[in-house]
Amino acid sequence: MIKEIEMQLEEKIIPFWKRLSDITFGGFYGHVDYDLKIDYKAKKSLISTARHLYAFSLWFNHFKNESYLKEAKQAFEFLLKYKDQEYDGYVWLVDYKGKHIDLTKHIYGQAFVIYGLSEYYKATQDVKALDEALTLFKLIENKSCENIFLYHEAFTKKWDKRSNELLSVHNTSLVHTMNTVIHILEAYTNLYKVSGNMEVKRKIIEILEGIYFKFYDKHNKNFFMYLDEGGTIVDMGESFGHDVETCWLVDEALNAIEVESPHLRQMTYDVCEQVYKKAFTCNGLISEKINGINNEERVWWIQSEAMVGFYNHYQKTRNHTYLEAVQSIYKFTTEFIVDKRNHAEWLWGVDKNLKPMKHRGFAESWKTGYHNGRALIELIKRGYTHDTSNV
């Protein structure tokens, strides 16, 4: 099974993203539509570039293929073009040549820069990358952190607070999102793994406790998606993909900092089981439940995180229900999400009728090889096997 997963990476996912390498202006082309047409002059987002840096560094760290390291270095060099040399931090968007367009400083974006730089340091031992990651960690804490574990998310070029439209996926503009918090957590966890910095460890502990005390719905066993400016819960529903992703990221953080926490372990246990009950189907994991209505789209990143989340839960419980869930999602994904055309990758997703969501294309500001590329590496690292009789 591991060989099959490695083939999915080396013959489908990684070649797709390598073909988007922009050797003229740096980084990677910013958009590929459903018909596999590349827009060579598309804008390039901070999120996509930082995720390319992370993904190619991760793939090099596993496969030791020098061509992957070459792409990681190209992503690293282009990432530095987003840096604001006057006011520090990284801007949200540049044009295809690297000129600043959207000067917003968003903490979600800064977190992904740390995540990518940390993985790149692991691949190269380039001290410049580690120093930059630690500097950015301090900047986030100085400019953004409020009430120990809550972070104001959106800022102007000069670090004045602004509204949070960039993370407003449900027609709202709320200050604090669970989405940003979990990506700060994963970034700090990766940074701690490569640095051993005790201040980073302290912040990880604070964020973990913040997730439990502020974002965790102890009654319904899920995570609230939003808090308002005063830190008050805004209950709009459930994001099943983020919930299952948070479970394994919290467990990973606890393992990394070597801290045992029964209440946090119980939290991830309960939430993962609720996601399974509410969102798992024979055709993958549905997306979310907003204002009482299920969104039954099957999105690529949600299937990716569900496979890791459920396998992580299987490793904790040895309950084969969750191993079989991984097997089911993997089978569904290879049948419906993996595009069979030459030079294609994974679809953004399929609708409730399992038809491709063609309007989203294959590559854009948010979609890179980060989610599925990481998920498959995680399954390999964890020894995933397709045959439940042999585990």
N, C-alpha and C positions, 0 to 999 in steps of 0.2 A: 504493500500500500504506500509506503514511504517513497518508493521508486516512482509510483504513479503520480504522486503529488509533486515530486521534484521535476518530473516531465512536464506537468502542467505549468510550473514556474518557468522552466528553461526553454520550453518549446512554444508557449503561448503568451504568458504574461510579460516576462522580461523582454523578449524580442519586440513586443508591441511598443513598450516604452522606450527602448533603445532607438527605435526608428523615429522617435519624436525629438531626438537630440538636435538642438539648433547649433550647428558648428560655426555658423556665421556670427550670430549675435549673443550666443550663450544661453544656458538653461535649456528648456524644452518647449516645443511649440505648445501654444495655450489652448487649442481647441481642435477636436476631431469629431465630425458629426456622425450620424448613424450610417451614412453611406461611405464612411471611412475617408472622407475628404478632409485634408489638413488645411486649417487656416494658418498660413505662415506668418500673418501679421496680427494674430489675435493677442490680446492683452495677456500678461502673465501674472498670476496672483502669488502673493507671499505664501499662501497655504500650499498651492501646488508645488512650488519650488522647494519649500522646506520638506514636503512629503517625498519629493523625488530624492532629495538628499538622504533622508532617512531610509527609503526603500532600497536604493542602490547600495548604500553602506551596509544595510542588513543582509542583502543578497550576497555581497562580497564576503561578509563575515561568515556566511554559511558555506558558500560554494568555492571561495578563494579564486574566483575568476577575475583576472586582472582587468578585463574589459568592463566589468561592473564597477570596479574601483575608478576607472577612467571617467565613467558617467557620474559617479559620486563627486569626484573632484570638479567636474564641470558644473554640477549643481551648487557646490560650495562656492565656487568663484562667482557665479551669477547671484547667489543669495546675498552676497555682500553689497550688491548694487541696490538692494532695498534699504540698506542702512541709512539712517538720517545722521549725517556727520555733525550736524549742528546741535540737534536736540536729543540725539540718541534714540534707540529703538528702531524698529523696522516698519516701513510703510506697507499699506495693504495691497497696492496694485502698481505695476509698472507697464509700460508699453513693450512691444516685442524687442525693442533695443535696450531696454532697461531704464528708460526715463520715468521718473516718478509721476504718477497720475492721481491716484487716490492716496492722500497723505495721512489717512486715519491710522492711528496706532491702536490696534486691537489686541487684547491680552490673549485671545485665542490664537492669533497669529504669532505673537511672541513665544507662546508655549511651544508651538510647532517648530520654531527656529531652535529652541533649546533641545527639543527631541531629536531633530535632525543632526545638530552639531554634536550631541552626545554620541549618537551612533557612528557618526563620521570619525570622531576621535577614537572610538573603539577600533575602527578599521585602519586608521592611519597613524595613531599616536601623535597627531599634529596638535601641539600644545596651543597653537593659536585658536583652534576650534574649541578646546576645553576652556580656555581663558574667556573667550567670547560668550560661551554658554553661562559661565559663572557670573560674568558681568551683567548679562541680561537677566539672570535670576535675581540679582540684587536690584536691578532697575525695576522689575515687576513688583518686588516687595516694597520698594520705596514709593513708587508712583501709584500703585493700584490696590494694594492690600488694605482692607478695611475690617475692623472687628476681628482680627486674628486670621480668620479663614474665609472671609468674603472679599471678593475682588470686584472693584468697578472695572468694567470691561472695555469701554470705548473712549478714546481720547483723540484730541486734535493733534496736529504736528507738534505743538508746544506743550503737550500733555495737559491741556485743559479738558475737563470732563465733557463728554458729548453723549447723545442718545445712542442706543444700541441697535440700530436698524440692521446691521450686518448679521446679527444672530437672531433676527426676528422672523422665524420661519412660520409662525402661526398668527401673522397679522397683528403682532404686538411689539412693543419696544420696552422690554423690562430690563432692569439693570443687571440682575444676576441670573445666569443660566447654569443649569447642571451640566450642559454640554461643555461649556468652557472649563468648569471646575474639574471634570474628569480628565480633560486634556492637559491641564496644569499638573494634575497628579501623575499622569503617565510620563510627562516631560521631566518632572522633578525626580521620579523614580529612576528613569534612565540616567539622569545626571548624577544621582547618588551612586549608582552602580559603577560609574567610571571615575568618580571623583572621591567618594568616601567623605564628602564635605558634611560636617555635623550640623551646620546651619540648614542645609538642604534637608537632612533627615528630620530636624525639628519641625520644619514646615510641612513635610509629608505627614507627620503625626497630627499636626493641627488640621490639615485638610481632611484627613481621614475622620477625625472627630467631628469636623464641620459637616461632612457628608451625613454622618449618623444623626447628629442633633438638629440639623437644619433642613436637609434635603430628603431624609428618609421618612416615608410614610409608614409608621410602625403598625398601623391598623390594616392597610391594604397591601403592605409588603411590596411597595414599589418606590421609585424616587420621584419627587416633585421636579418638574422641569424648570420652574421659574420662581424667583423671589423678587419682590418689588424693592424700591430704594431703601425702605426701612427694614428690609430683611424679612418681610411678611410673605407667607406662602401664597402663590397664585396658582390654584389648582385647575389646570386645563385638561388633564388627562394623563396618559401614560405613553412613554416612548419605549417600546419593547426592545428595540435595538440598543439604545443607550443604557437601558437597565441591565441587559445581559452583559454588555461590554463593561459596565461599571463593576459588576461582580468579579470578573476575572482580573480587572486592573487593580481593584482593592486588594484581592488576595496576592497579586504579584507584588504590590507595594509592601505589604506586611512581610512577605518572604524576603524582599530585598533589604529592608531595614532590620530584619531579624527581631521583630517585635510580635509577640503573640497577644491577640485581643479576642477573647471569646465573644464579646458582643458584636464586633465587626465580622467575625467569621459566621456568626449566626445570621447576621444581616444578609450577607452574600448568599448563604444557604437558602434563606427564605425567599429572597427576591428571585433567584434563579428558578426556584421551583414554581413561583407564581408566573414567571414569564412562560415557562413550559406549559402550564395549565391554560393560560389565557391566549397565547399567541402561536404556539407550535401547531402546525398542520402537516398533513402528508405531502403538501406542496410548499415546504419551507416555512419561514417565520413571517407573519404579517408585520406591518410597520409600526402601527401605533393606534391608540384609541384617544381621540380628541373630542371633547364635549359630548361624550357618550357614543360616538360613532367610530367603528373600526375602519381604519385605512388598510385595505387588504392588498396593497401593492407589495411585491416582493423585491426588495432593493438589494443590490449587490453587497453593500457594506454591512447590511443587517444580517444577511446569510453568513458572511465572513465572521462577524463577531459572535453570532449564535453558535457556530461550530466550535470556536475556541471556548466560549462561555460554558457550553454544555459539556465539552470534554473536560474542562477544568472541574466542573461539578462531578462528573463521573470519577475523576481522580480522587476527589475528596470523599465520595460516598461509596464508590464501587457498585453503584446502582446501574445496572445495564440499560435501564430505560433511557438514560442520558447518552450512553454510548450509541445506542440505536438511533437516538435523535440526531446525533452527529452524522451517522451513516446515511440517514434519510435526507438530511439537508445537503450533504455532499452530493448524493445521487441527483436530487432535484436541481442543484446548482449546475452540475455538469450537463444536465439535459436541457435546462431552460435559460440559465443565465450565461453560460459560456457560449459565446457566438462561434459557430462552426466555420465561418468564412476564413479564408486565408488572411493573415495580417490583422485579424480582429482580436479583441480581448473579451472581458466580461461586459455584458450589457449593464447599463445603469440599473435596469430592473425590468420586471414584467408587471402588467396590471392585474386586476383581480381575475381576468379571464386568461391570464398567463400569456398575453401578447406583449411583444417588446415595447418598452417606453421609448419610442424612437426620437422623441423631441429632446432627450437629454444627451444623446451621443455617447462617445466613448471616453473623451478627455475634455476637461474644462476646469474651471477654477477650483473645484472641490474634488474631482475624481482623478485619482492617480493610482499607482500600484500599492499604495500604503495599506489599505484595509485587507484586500485579498492576498497581497504579497506577504503581509505580516501573518495573517491567519494561517496560511499554508506552512510557513516556517514554524509557527508555534505548534502546529499539529505534528510536524516532523520532530521537533525538539522534544515533544512530550511522548513520542513513540506511538502515535495513533495507528491502530490497525483496523482494517475493514472487517476482520473476522472476529466476531465476539466470542467465539469458542476458545480462542487462544490467549485471552487476557485474564 
